[in-house]
């Protein structure tokens, strides 16, 4: 059985929301795959679950939990899971995926556009109530 087949079999067996770690533990407990030579098998399971979503495989869906982690399930059990386990279903196609690189580039561009407007930036930071973390920086550049 391939790892992808083991993931699908696990989601079929359990028929509930599962974290990637829960999927991994179920695969191990049922001897669906041999991970003896794998260095990070739990991470592999997590990555492959993400691949189902990124590749828009209609069999597997996920929702973001309140703590920010994802839980996965088989799409064919969505109606059964909805009243029992889900407060709100998240349509993963409409979620925005942020990459740290793109976020960094966007911040750099924003700051370049605001060059010379330290007062405006300091006021923005203060309005977001994050000035405690940047207090030394804010005090250094604060215009009086």
Backbone as ProteinMPNN parsed JSONL, in Angstrom:
{"seq_chain_A": "XXXXXXXXXXXXXXXXXXXXXXXXXXXXXXXXXXXXXXXXXXXXXXXXXXXXXXXXXXXXXXXXXXXXXXXXXXXXXXXXXXXXXXXXXXXXXXXXXXXXXXXXXXXXXXXXXXXXXXXXXXXXXXXXXXXXXXXXXXXXXXXX", "coords_chain_A": {"N_chain_A": [[0.85, -1.175, 0.0], [0.605, 2.19, -0.877], [1.749, 5.313, 0.567], [-0.096, 7.38, 0.164], [-2.394, 5.851, -0.375], [-2.643, 4.635, 2.107], [-3.241, 6.854, 3.687], [-5.753, 7.591, 2.626], [-7.16, 5.242, 3.227], [-7.073, 5.304, 6.013], [-8.577, 7.652, 6.577], [-10.959, 6.723, 5.601], [-11.457, 4.554, 7.305], [-11.784, 5.783, 9.842], [-13.578, 7.935, 9.626], [-13.943, 10.577, 10.588], [-12.968, 13.916, 11.637], [-9.513, 14.439, 11.373], [-6.256, 15.124, 12.571], [-3.049, 15.558, 10.998], [-1.161, 14.179, 12.479], [-2.741, 12.352, 13.899], [-3.647, 10.827, 11.755], [-1.222, 9.72, 10.946], [-0.58, 8.166, 13.261], [-2.676, 6.3, 13.187], [-2.128, 4.964, 10.811], [0.297, 3.735, 11.477], [-0.545, 2.136, 13.658], [-2.18, 0.322, 12.364], [-0.516, -0.917, 10.633], [-0.327, -0.11, 7.929], [1.662, 0.986, 6.364], [5.225, 0.773, 6.02], [7.502, 2.418, 7.85], [10.141, 2.202, 8.573], [12.624, 3.057, 7.496], [12.265, 5.698, 7.192], [12.955, 9.078, 8.037], [11.416, 11.215, 9.002], [8.524, 10.417, 9.293], [5.958, 11.311, 10.182], [5.941, 13.954, 9.362], [6.028, 13.558, 6.644], [3.512, 12.441, 6.174], [1.934, 14.652, 6.848], [2.74, 16.468, 4.851], [1.894, 15.101, 2.541], [-0.871, 15.028, 2.948], [-1.354, 17.745, 2.688], [-0.719, 17.938, -0.008], [-2.891, 16.633, -1.22], [-4.818, 18.601, -0.914], [-3.652, 20.89, -2.186], [-3.39, 19.889, -4.757], [-5.957, 19.785, -5.457], [-7.49, 17.489, -5.082], [-10.448, 15.891, -5.093], [-11.318, 14.064, -3.226], [-10.377, 14.438, -0.636], [-10.76, 16.696, 2.036], [-10.259, 19.662, 4.051], [-10.355, 21.463, 7.158], [-9.761, 24.494, 8.911], [-8.909, 24.63, 12.214], [-9.809, 26.201, 15.367], [-7.398, 26.663, 16.697], [-5.66, 27.069, 14.657], [-4.56, 24.894, 13.395], [-4.919, 22.203, 10.958], [-7.57, 19.964, 10.138], [-8.382, 16.918, 8.594], [-10.537, 15.152, 6.295], [-12.639, 12.75, 4.599], [-14.28, 13.75, 1.691], [-16.682, 12.558, 0.988], [-17.921, 12.047, 3.371], [-18.755, 14.401, 4.374], [-21.37, 15.43, 4.861], [-22.202, 13.826, 6.973], [-20.376, 14.521, 8.949], [-20.744, 17.223, 9.327], [-23.018, 18.129, 11.061], [-22.204, 16.941, 13.466], [-19.453, 17.461, 14.108], [-18.52, 19.881, 13.139], [-18.428, 23.36, 13.375], [-18.293, 25.412, 11.537], [-17.876, 25.052, 8.147], [-14.979, 25.274, 6.228], [-14.25, 26.589, 3.174], [-11.743, 25.517, 1.392], [-10.719, 26.308, -1.046], [-11.22, 28.97, -1.214], [-9.661, 30.11, 0.678], [-6.9, 32.128, 1.567], [-3.629, 31.556, 0.812], [-0.738, 32.341, 2.432], [2.604, 33.076, 1.86], [5.688, 33.169, 3.574], [7.754, 34.429, 2.274], [6.488, 36.01, 0.277], [4.946, 37.634, 1.95], [6.969, 38.988, 3.338], [8.138, 40.397, 1.182], [5.977, 42.039, 0.509], [5.754, 43.597, 2.836], [8.231, 44.912, 2.814], [7.949, 46.414, 0.444], [5.772, 48.046, 1.201], [6.93, 49.494, 3.313], [8.984, 50.838, 1.944], [7.443, 52.484, 0.327], [6.45, 54.14, 2.267], [8.569, 55.565, 3.153], [10.172, 58.006, 5.049], [7.941, 58.694, 6.431], [7.785, 58.227, 9.233], [6.339, 58.966, 11.533], [3.67, 58.468, 10.826], [3.8, 55.675, 10.513], [4.516, 54.899, 13.1], [2.244, 55.725, 14.5], [0.424, 53.994, 13.313], [1.389, 51.498, 14.204], [0.981, 51.845, 16.957], [-1.815, 52.078, 16.985], [-2.518, 49.51, 16.382], [-1.937, 48.258, 18.641], [0.535, 47.083, 19.135], [2.717, 48.253, 20.042], [4.101, 47.686, 22.382], [5.887, 45.624, 21.881], [7.571, 46.845, 20.165], [8.611, 48.971, 21.454], [11.3, 50.057, 22.072], [12.164, 50.616, 19.462], [10.164, 52.367, 18.568], [10.465, 54.482, 20.358], [12.986, 55.322, 19.619], [12.641, 56.384, 17.03], [10.551, 58.105, 17.273], [8.806, 60.989, 16.53], [8.619, 64.15, 17.828]], "CA_chain_A": [[0.0, 0.0, 0.0], [1.369, 3.432, -0.896], [1.413, 6.208, 1.684], [-1.355, 8.047, -0.179], [-3.461, 4.872, -0.172], [-2.777, 4.471, 3.559], [-3.94, 8.048, 4.173], [-7.154, 7.457, 2.234], [-7.737, 4.134, 3.993], [-7.235, 5.79, 7.38], [-9.719, 8.56, 6.61], [-12.125, 5.86, 5.381], [-11.674, 3.765, 8.529], [-12.141, 6.572, 11.02], [-14.773, 8.73, 9.275], [-14.068, 11.775, 11.423], [-11.889, 14.871, 11.433], [-8.249, 13.938, 11.91], [-5.036, 15.882, 12.314], [-2.053, 14.748, 10.284], [-0.535, 13.292, 13.454], [-3.693, 11.268, 14.142], [-3.593, 9.972, 10.565], [0.042, 8.981, 11.051], [-0.692, 7.15, 14.318], [-3.585, 5.249, 12.725], [-1.391, 4.19, 9.799], [1.256, 2.901, 12.212], [-1.278, 1.155, 14.458], [-2.778, -0.681, 11.482], [0.548, -1.451, 9.757], [-0.613, 0.158, 6.523], [2.924, 1.315, 5.701], [6.452, 0.526, 6.77], [8.28, 3.65, 7.921], [11.399, 1.889, 9.253], [13.757, 3.814, 6.956], [11.901, 7.117, 7.088], [13.473, 9.915, 9.12], [10.337, 12.038, 9.55], [7.293, 9.919, 8.669], [4.798, 12.146, 10.509], [6.024, 15.129, 8.483], [5.675, 13.093, 5.301], [2.049, 12.335, 6.15], [1.426, 16.022, 6.832], [3.0, 17.027, 3.517], [1.042, 14.432, 1.556], [-2.233, 15.532, 3.157], [-1.365, 19.058, 2.044], [-0.726, 17.726, -1.459], [-4.269, 16.357, -1.639], [-5.525, 19.887, -0.981], [-3.042, 21.729, -3.226], [-3.668, 19.282, -6.062], [-7.411, 19.848, -5.596], [-8.045, 16.137, -5.098], [-11.794, 16.065, -4.544], [-11.622, 13.057, -2.208], [-9.951, 14.867, 0.694], [-10.99, 18.099, 2.383], [-9.715, 20.046, 5.354], [-10.845, 22.695, 7.772], [-8.841, 25.1, 9.874], [-9.48, 24.626, 13.555], [-9.621, 27.465, 16.091], [-5.994, 26.842, 17.074], [-4.88, 27.297, 13.445], [-4.158, 23.638, 12.753], [-5.884, 21.665, 10.006], [-8.085, 18.606, 10.264], [-8.698, 16.366, 7.277], [-11.614, 14.179, 6.256], [-13.049, 12.387, 3.247], [-15.38, 14.602, 1.237], [-17.944, 11.812, 0.924], [-18.517, 12.021, 4.708], [-18.964, 15.785, 4.806], [-22.721, 15.608, 5.419], [-22.256, 13.142, 8.267], [-19.528, 15.228, 9.896], [-21.152, 18.618, 9.51], [-23.746, 18.426, 12.29], [-21.567, 16.385, 14.654], [-18.117, 17.913, 14.468], [-18.092, 21.142, 12.555], [-19.216, 24.574, 13.585], [-18.297, 26.104, 10.262], [-17.01, 24.444, 7.145], [-14.124, 26.221, 5.533], [-14.016, 26.254, 1.775], [-10.301, 25.721, 1.289], [-10.362, 26.966, -2.297], [-11.359, 30.414, -1.037], [-8.736, 30.629, 1.668], [-5.705, 32.721, 0.992], [-2.395, 30.979, 1.316], [0.315, 33.321, 2.524], [3.951, 32.55, 2.027], [6.512, 34.116, 4.318], [8.546, 35.213, 1.319], [5.636, 37.044, -0.303], [4.604, 38.57, 3.021], [8.149, 39.819, 3.546], [8.252, 41.312, 0.042], [4.906, 43.031, 0.628], [6.112, 44.512, 3.925], [9.338, 45.742, 2.327], [7.38, 47.373, -0.512], [4.974, 48.998, 1.966], [7.828, 50.372, 4.055], [9.661, 51.71, 0.976], [6.472, 53.502, -0.083], [6.217, 55.031, 3.403], [9.85, 56.136, 3.569], [10.05, 59.4, 5.463], [6.688, 58.872, 7.167], [7.911, 57.457, 10.468], [5.256, 59.324, 12.45], [2.487, 57.724, 10.384], [4.038, 54.265, 10.815], [4.458, 54.743, 14.561], [0.832, 55.817, 14.869], [-0.202, 52.749, 12.865], [1.793, 50.457, 15.153], [0.289, 52.094, 18.221], [-3.242, 51.795, 16.816], [-2.658, 48.054, 16.351], [-1.585, 47.816, 19.999], [1.737, 46.249, 19.128], [3.833, 49.118, 20.404], [4.876, 47.128, 23.485], [6.968, 44.819, 21.322], [8.457, 47.697, 19.402], [8.819, 50.189, 22.244], [12.604, 50.683, 21.841], [12.204, 51.13, 18.091], [9.27, 53.508, 18.493], [11.075, 55.594, 21.076], [14.162, 55.782, 18.858], [12.249, 57.12, 15.847], [9.377, 58.908, 17.516], [8.94, 62.413, 16.21], [7.856, 64.893, 18.839]], "C_chain_A": [[0.897, 1.24, 0.0], [0.959, 4.295, 0.295], [0.1, 6.935, 1.405], [-2.543, 7.113, 0.015], [-3.713, 4.659, 1.322], [-3.522, 5.654, 4.17], [-5.429, 7.932, 3.863], [-7.848, 6.349, 3.023], [-7.993, 4.549, 5.438], [-8.45, 6.691, 7.492], [-11.024, 7.794, 6.384], [-12.47, 5.086, 6.654], [-12.314, 4.596, 9.639], [-13.402, 7.405, 10.801], [-15.019, 9.899, 10.232], [-12.928, 12.724, 11.062], [-10.626, 14.331, 12.085], [-7.122, 14.908, 11.597], [-4.069, 14.977, 11.563], [-1.374, 13.765, 11.228], [-1.448, 12.108, 13.797], [-3.72, 10.297, 12.962], [-2.34, 9.103, 10.628], [-0.061, 7.851, 12.088], [-1.598, 5.996, 13.906], [-2.892, 4.357, 11.69], [-0.412, 3.238, 10.476], [0.529, 1.783, 12.959], [-1.852, 0.024, 13.615], [-1.791, -1.273, 10.48], [0.246, -1.268, 8.269], [0.652, 0.426, 5.723], [4.088, 1.001, 6.624], [7.299, 1.793, 6.701], [9.64, 3.432, 8.566], [12.564, 2.755, 8.79], [13.476, 5.312, 6.874], [12.42, 7.892, 8.294], [12.368, 10.721, 9.79], [8.997, 11.599, 8.952], [6.054, 10.761, 8.979], [4.773, 13.403, 9.638], [5.665, 14.76, 7.048], [4.162, 12.99, 5.161], [1.431, 13.731, 6.062], [1.583, 16.648, 5.444], [2.087, 16.403, 2.468], [-0.423, 14.819, 1.719], [-2.38, 16.913, 2.517], [-1.395, 18.946, 0.531], [-2.13, 17.416, -1.975], [-5.025, 17.666, -1.831], [-4.98, 20.747, -2.116], [-3.332, 21.211, -4.629], [-5.163, 19.227, -6.369], [-8.024, 18.468, -5.813], [-9.388, 16.19, -4.382], [-12.144, 15.059, -3.452], [-11.347, 13.542, -0.79], [-10.223, 16.359, 0.87], [-10.362, 18.372, 3.732], [-10.435, 21.281, 5.858], [-9.77, 23.195, 8.721], [-9.558, 25.165, 11.217], [-9.187, 25.969, 14.234], [-8.167, 27.722, 16.465], [-5.08, 27.033, 15.866], [-4.428, 26.034, 12.744], [-5.261, 23.167, 11.804], [-6.317, 20.273, 10.424], [-8.589, 18.178, 8.893], [-9.815, 15.345, 7.401], [-11.908, 13.841, 4.804], [-14.289, 13.187, 2.88], [-16.706, 13.853, 1.249], [-18.632, 11.712, 2.287], [-18.828, 13.422, 5.239], [-20.332, 15.982, 5.453], [-22.857, 14.951, 6.785], [-21.479, 13.911, 9.337], [-20.076, 16.595, 10.26], [-21.939, 18.851, 10.795], [-23.024, 17.973, 13.556], [-20.312, 17.127, 15.075], [-17.757, 19.316, 14.018], [-19.018, 22.281, 12.926], [-19.382, 25.303, 12.265], [-17.388, 25.349, 9.326], [-16.231, 25.529, 6.45], [-13.952, 25.743, 4.103], [-12.554, 26.554, 1.483], [-9.891, 26.376, -0.021], [-10.414, 28.48, -2.161], [-10.434, 30.969, 0.027], [-7.501, 31.147, 0.962], [-4.502, 32.068, 1.63], [-1.317, 32.058, 1.292], [1.645, 32.601, 2.613], [4.749, 33.617, 2.769], [7.311, 34.997, 3.383], [7.701, 36.337, 0.745], [5.235, 38.07, 0.744], [5.757, 39.53, 3.283], [8.291, 40.845, 2.419], [7.193, 42.409, 0.107], [5.214, 44.051, 1.715], [7.223, 45.451, 3.48], [8.819, 46.808, 1.367], [6.587, 48.453, 0.227], [5.877, 50.0, 2.674], [8.592, 51.309, 3.122], [8.734, 52.831, 0.534], [6.24, 54.535, 1.013], [7.504, 55.685, 3.902], [9.668, 57.618, 3.885], [8.784, 59.682, 6.249], [6.7, 58.078, 8.474], [6.761, 57.727, 11.43], [3.993, 58.533, 12.099], [2.624, 56.23, 10.717], [3.963, 53.996, 12.315], [3.018, 54.802, 15.032], [0.075, 54.547, 14.473], [0.13, 51.611, 13.827], [1.068, 50.609, 16.482], [-1.191, 51.755, 18.118], [-3.513, 50.292, 16.781], [-2.287, 47.42, 17.683], [-0.407, 46.832, 20.008], [2.962, 47.067, 19.508], [4.663, 48.564, 21.558], [6.071, 46.336, 22.986], [8.009, 45.678, 20.616], [8.81, 48.981, 20.155], [10.184, 50.814, 22.02], [12.711, 51.306, 20.45], [11.352, 52.385, 17.966], [9.86, 54.713, 19.186], [12.241, 56.175, 20.287], [13.743, 56.697, 17.727], [11.071, 58.062, 16.068], [9.675, 60.392, 17.272], [8.057, 63.175, 17.179], [7.461, 66.238, 18.318]], "O_chain_A": [[1.84, 1.327, 0.787], [-0.053, 4.034, 0.945], [-0.726, 7.091, 2.305], [-3.586, 7.533, 0.515], [-4.859, 4.519, 1.75], [-4.342, 5.474, 5.071], [-6.269, 8.149, 4.737], [-8.996, 6.506, 3.439], [-9.014, 4.185, 6.02], [-9.268, 6.522, 8.396], [-12.07, 8.171, 6.913], [-13.638, 4.98, 7.027], [-13.264, 4.159, 10.289], [-14.207, 7.554, 11.72], [-16.153, 10.168, 10.629], [-12.039, 12.379, 10.283], [-10.661, 13.829, 13.209], [-7.042, 15.448, 10.493], [-4.263, 13.763, 11.505], [-1.046, 12.647, 10.832], [-0.969, 10.987, 13.966], [-3.807, 9.084, 13.154], [-2.397, 7.897, 10.391], [0.329, 6.716, 11.814], [-1.322, 4.842, 14.235], [-3.058, 3.137, 11.703], [-0.305, 2.072, 10.095], [0.937, 0.623, 12.901], [-1.995, -1.102, 14.093], [-2.175, -2.031, 9.59], [0.524, -2.148, 7.454], [0.707, 0.125, 4.531], [3.947, 0.969, 7.847], [7.756, 2.19, 5.629], [10.24, 4.385, 9.062], [13.403, 3.147, 9.601], [14.358, 6.096, 6.523], [12.336, 7.423, 9.429], [12.377, 10.895, 11.009], [8.398, 12.346, 8.179], [5.185, 10.909, 8.12], [3.705, 13.858, 9.226], [5.068, 15.558, 6.325], [3.597, 13.402, 4.148], [0.505, 13.954, 5.282], [0.659, 17.281, 4.934], [1.566, 17.105, 1.601], [-1.145, 14.927, 0.727], [-3.394, 17.213, 1.888], [-2.023, 19.763, -0.142], [-2.516, 17.883, -3.047], [-5.78, 17.822, -2.791], [-5.749, 21.276, -2.919], [-3.498, 21.988, -5.569], [-5.581, 18.697, -7.398], [-8.945, 18.297, -6.612], [-9.45, 16.502, -3.193], [-13.185, 15.2, -2.81], [-12.007, 13.108, 0.154], [-9.955, 17.169, -0.018], [-9.983, 17.455, 4.462], [-11.038, 22.034, 5.094], [-8.979, 22.421, 9.258], [-10.667, 25.689, 11.327], [-8.405, 26.772, 13.723], [-7.745, 28.875, 16.544], [-3.864, 27.147, 16.022], [-3.958, 26.094, 11.608], [-6.386, 23.665, 11.842], [-5.539, 19.504, 10.988], [-9.145, 18.976, 8.138], [-10.02, 14.75, 8.459], [-11.483, 14.549, 3.891], [-15.231, 13.288, 3.666], [-17.75, 14.457, 1.497], [-19.801, 11.334, 2.358], [-19.128, 13.593, 6.421], [-20.434, 16.637, 6.49], [-23.554, 15.468, 7.658], [-21.885, 13.944, 10.499], [-19.889, 17.066, 11.382], [-21.55, 19.721, 11.574], [-23.218, 18.567, 14.617], [-20.117, 17.396, 16.26], [-16.767, 19.877, 14.487], [-20.238, 22.176, 12.806], [-20.475, 25.754, 11.921], [-16.249, 25.039, 9.674], [-16.772, 26.585, 6.124], [-13.549, 24.604, 3.867], [-12.171, 27.716, 1.341], [-8.805, 26.95, -0.098], [-9.738, 29.197, -2.898], [-10.419, 32.178, 0.26], [-7.117, 30.66, -0.101], [-4.378, 32.036, 2.855], [-1.022, 32.621, 0.237], [1.789, 31.63, 3.356], [4.511, 34.814, 2.608], [7.523, 36.177, 3.662], [8.134, 37.489, 0.722], [5.19, 39.264, 0.448], [5.552, 40.734, 3.434], [8.535, 42.024, 2.676], [7.471, 43.567, -0.201], [4.963, 45.242, 1.536], [7.164, 46.653, 3.74], [9.204, 47.973, 1.463], [6.714, 49.638, -0.082], [5.626, 51.205, 2.643], [8.826, 52.465, 3.476], [9.157, 53.978, 0.381], [5.877, 55.676, 0.726], [7.513, 56.296, 4.97], [9.092, 58.375, 3.104], [8.578, 60.812, 6.692], [5.753, 57.354, 8.784], [6.264, 56.803, 12.074], [3.329, 57.993, 12.984], [1.661, 55.601, 11.155], [3.409, 52.983, 12.743], [2.612, 54.007, 15.88], [-0.801, 54.083, 15.202], [-0.753, 50.848, 14.219], [0.6, 49.63, 17.062], [-1.767, 51.206, 19.058], [-4.613, 49.851, 17.113], [-2.32, 46.199, 17.833], [-0.375, 45.883, 20.79], [4.098, 46.632, 19.32], [5.827, 48.939, 21.701], [7.143, 46.369, 23.591], [9.171, 45.293, 20.487], [9.256, 49.958, 19.553], [10.247, 52.022, 21.79], [13.277, 52.386, 20.284], [11.763, 53.357, 17.332], [9.777, 55.832, 18.681], [12.454, 57.387, 20.29], [14.414, 57.697, 17.474], [10.643, 58.744, 15.138], [10.665, 60.943, 17.754], [6.874, 62.867, 17.325], [6.813, 67.008, 19.026]]}, "name": "protein", "num_of_chains": 1, "seq": "XXXXXXXXXXXXXXXXXXXXXXXXXXXXXXXXXXXXXXXXXXXXXXXXXXXXXXXXXXXXXXXXXXXXXXXXXXXXXXXXXXXXXXXXXXXXXXXXXXXXXXXXXXXXXXXXXXXXXXXXXXXXXXXXXXXXXXXXXXXXXXXX"}
